[in-house]
Amino acid sequence: MKPNLFSIDLWKRHFQRMALAFLSAILVFSIVTPARAIGVYEMPFLTPDDPMWIVDRGNTISRINENQIGQALSQLKDDTDIEVRFVTIRHLDYGETMQSFTDALFEKWFPTPESQTNQVLLTLDVLTNNSAIHVGEAARSTLTPEIAESVAQETLLYPLIKGDKYNEAFLSAKDRLIAVLSGEADPGAPSLDNNIQVEGTFATAEETEAQKGDSTTLVIVLLLAATVIPMVTYFVLYQ
């Protein structure tokens, strides 16, 4: 019995549309996934006297706290002429470190020695909870490298170790930075409960590479499926 050519043609067009949709979905997936990474070139520019104190690309700080922090940092500038800015991102470009990103962003926003001297930039990658800080030369007279490192690696990160408390983290960092930069005694870092398992909070380099490998494997499998399924279907219908 000869096959119904009209039905076969309908099935052929149907599977062609399915294969095209499948390949389109894979293409979108492969493009969108890397686009989550943020590079310095994607960060906004600052203009002179820009009141943008927080760039929350990680979407972790509430609007109320963002306003509160911004007002406090604006007052700090009026009182001391020192400017502090907070930046959150979600996933760095491949090969970038949090410190290299922070240094590059500092140079982008403040390209001359004169514009850099009174600046402090504190950044956080909310995907890995890695942080970094860059302090201008004049600001270092009160915010020493030791205190700056403690702010970035202890004051900012301890609330995240306790349970992803991002608002608490930035409020605490704001309070300590303002105290130190205003010439007050350093309140120090918060105490960390020794029972907290720090290892379970931060993604290691090996875990990050494994996640990238899993994503690559998934894309390859989907591409193979999109290629093989139409071929098998054609063979079944016409052989």
Number of C-alpha atoms within 10 A of each C-alpha: 3 4 9 8 10 9 10 14 12 11 15 17 12 12 17 15 12 15 18 14 13 16 17 12 13 18 13 10 14 15 11 11 10 14 12 13 14 19 17 17 10 8 15 12 12 12 10 8 7 8 14 14 20 20 17 17 17 15 13 17 22 12 10 10 14 20 14 14 23 20 14 17 24 19 15 19 18 11 11 14 14 21 23 24 19 22 19 21 23 19 23 20 16 10 6 13 15 21 17 13 18 22 17 17 22 21 15 16 18 19 12 10 11 12 13 20 17 19 23 23 21 25 26 28 20 20 14 17 23 19 23 22 22 22 21 21 16 15 21 18 11 18 24 15 14 8 20 23 16 17 26 22 17 22 28 31 25 24 19 20 21 14 9 16 16 21 19 18 20 23 18 20 23 23 15 23 24 22 17 19 24 16 12 12 11 15 11 13 18 14 9 14 11 7 6 11 10 14 9 9 15 14 14 12 10 9 11 12 12 12 12 12 11 12 14 12 12 13 15 13 11 15 15 11 15 18 14 12 14 17 12 10 14 15 10 9 12 10 5
